[in-house]
Amino acid sequence: MLSIPALTAEQMVEVDRRMIEEYGITLVRMMENAGRNLARLAGRMLDDDMEDRPIVVLAGRGNNGGGGLTAARHLLNWGAWVQVLCTHPPGGYGGVAGEQLAILQKMGAPLAWAEEGWELPPCDLIIDAVIGYGLRGDPQGEARNLVELANSSKAPILSLDAPSGLDVTTGKLSSPHIRASATMTLALPKQGFLAAEAQAVLGDLYLADISVPPALYEDLGLDVGPLFARDTVMPLRIGEDGQIFERE
């Protein structure tokens, strides 16, 4: 059984850079792949019964938030009742994440901005797309408020790439941090997931395809074959020896 390598945050930055600069696989394309796969996994967690199911998407203003916004669009198109709660008003979102938010606005999607006293509506699933691998220190401001709101809910939490508040390189947990029921990480697992404290908050771990060419990994000295030949979302398990494998 093939062991799947793990990346540090710095290595993931390099993967993203090479995809864009060397292969022309733009951030828009990566975000679409991430968001669509996140929506598919959310559907599986709801037993593929999404029509009128209440889902709350928590979205930061970075690329991780953009992936969550993309997932919200797909889930709305598939019939779910989606409430999107953003860390900032629309003017605070730029780049590709801002483009994804603008699409949701044109669709008339239910959008709200994190404010003091705001409470999560009852829901069947929360999608955590607040902070990705670019975490620096403890979550602050409205990002902190969203993390605390998510943890106060009884609904299961699906985190994109990593639970918000988890350092993907060291595995250190910030205060506060998301306690996920499931995590869908992108491209390859992250080195920090091997830490015991990280595994306590990851929940069920999945790996999603964002269309990284295997040759790119070869250039980085990583032995990665066609991981997604059977499905674009792969369940993972972490062995006691720290090796990561596909979960059967």
N, C-alpha and C positions, 0 to 999 in steps of 0.2 A: 504494500500500500504506500502510495507516494506521500511523503511529508511535504506540507505546504509551508514555504518560508514566510517569515513575518518582517514587516518594515518598520523603521522608525519614522517619526514625523518628518525628519529631514529627507529621508529616502522617498517618502510619498510626495514631498514637494518636488523632488527631482523627477519622479515619474510624471507628475502633472506637467512640469515644464517641458519635458521631452515629447510628451504626447502632442502638446500644442506647437512647439517650435520645430520639431523634426518630422512629425507625421501629419500635422495639420488637423489633428483631432481636437477641435476647439472645446472650450469650457462649456459652451451651449450643448454640444453633443454629449459630453461627459455627464452634465447635469440631467439631460433628458434620460440617459440610460439609468442613472442613479434613481431619479424620481419614479420612473416607470417600474423599476424593480422593487422599490420601496412600496409602491402602491400594490403590486402583486403580492408581496409578502404580507402586507396588511390584510389583503383579502383572504389569504390562507389562514391567518390568525382568526378571522371571522368565519371560518368554514366555508369560504367562497360564497357567502350570502351577504352581499354588500348593499342591496337595495334598501334605502331609507335607514341604514345603520348609522348611528351618530358617532362621528370621529372628530377629535380635536387635534389640529396640527399646530404645534408650537414652533415658530420659525424665527431664528435670528436673522441678521442682515448680511451675513457672510455667505460663502458658497454652500455651507451645510444647510443654512436656512433656505437657500435657493432650491436645493434638492427637495426639501420638505414642501415648498410651495409648488414645485412641479408635481410631486406625489398628490398634493391636494387637488390639482386640476384633473389628474387622471381619475381619482376617486370620485370627484363630482361627476365626471363624464360617465362613470360606471354606476351611478345611481345612489351613492352614499350621501348622507347628510353631513357635510363637512363644515366645521367652524374653524377658521384660521385665526390664531392669536399671534400677533407680531410683537417683537420687542420694541419697535419704533414705528412712528407714522410713515406713510409712503415716501415722504421726502428724505427719510433717513436711509433708504435703500438705493443702492447704485449698482452699476454693472449688470451682470447676468441675473443676479438675484432680483434687482429692480425690474428687469424685463419680465421675469416670472410673476412678480407681484402685479405688474401692470396688466398682464393677461388676465389674472384672476379678477381684477377690478372691472375689466371690460366684460367678463362673464357674469358680473353681479354676484360673485361669491361672497358668503358671509365673512366679513373681515372685522377684526377688532384690534385695538392697540393696548398693550399691557399698561394698566394704570392702577394706582393704589385702590384697593378695595374690590378689584375685579375678581370674580370667582369662575372656576371652570364649570361649564354646564355638564349635566349628566351625560356620560358617553360610554360606548362599548370599547373604545381604544383611544389611546393618546399616542401621537407620533412626536417624538423628541427630535427636532432639528434646530436646536438652539445654538450649540457650540460644537464645532468639529475638531479636527486634529490640530487646529491652530490655537488651542487653549493656552492662555498665558496667565497663570495665577488663578485665584478664586473667582468664580463668576460674580460680576458686579451689576448693580443697577437693575434694569428690567429683566436681563438674562437671569439674574439670581432669583428674582420674583417668579419667573416662569418655572425654573427648576423646583422651587419650593411648592408652587401650585401643583405641578405634576406629581410630586411625591405625596401630596396630601390627598390625592384621588385614589379611589379603589379600583379604577380602571387599569388594565394592563398597559404597559408603556413599551413601544417599539422605538428604539433609538437608531438614528442614522449615523453610520460610520463608527461612533463610540458614544456611550452614555455621556451627556453633557456634564463636564466637571471631572472627567477622567483624562489624565495625561497619557497619550497613546504610546509614548516612548518609555516612560518609567513605570507606568502602572499606578502612579500616585493618585489618590483621590483628593480632589479639592473639596472645600466646604462652601456651599452645599454641592451635592452631585446627584445625578439621576440614578435611581435603582431600577434598571430596566428588566422587563420580562423577556425581551428579545432584543438583540442588536444585529443590524445588517451592516457589516463593514464593507468597504469598497476596494476593489482591485486585489489586494492581498490583506491578510490579517495584520494587526499591528503588534509590535514588540511588547508593548505594555500589557497586552492581554494575558501574557504568561504569568504576571504577578498574581498572587493569591487574592489580594484585596480587589484587584480588577475583576477577577473571575466571579467574585461574590456579587457584582453589580451588572454583569453583562447579560445575564439570563441566557436563553438559547442563542447560540451564535450562528450567524449566517454570513456567507461571502457572496457579493454581487458583482456581476460583470459591468465594467464601464468601457469595455472595448480597448484594453491595453494590448498592443501587439506583443506576442511572445518574444520577438526579436529585441524589443526594448528591455525586457528583463534579462535577456542574454547579455546585452551590453553592460548591464549592471552586475554581472557575475552571478545571476540567480537562475536556478534550474526550475523553470515553470513551464509545464506543458499546456495543452488545451484544456484548461480547468473546466470550462463551461460547455463541453460537448453535449452534455445531457440536459442541462438546465442553466438559465442565467442567474439563478439563486441557489447556492449550495449550502446545505447544513454542515457545520463544522463541529469537531470535538477537539479538546485540548487534552493530551495524554498526561499521565503523571510525570513523564520524563520531559515535559515541555514541548513535545512535538505536536504539530497540528495536522489533523487529518480530516477527510470528508467523513461526516457522520452518516452511518448507514441507517 
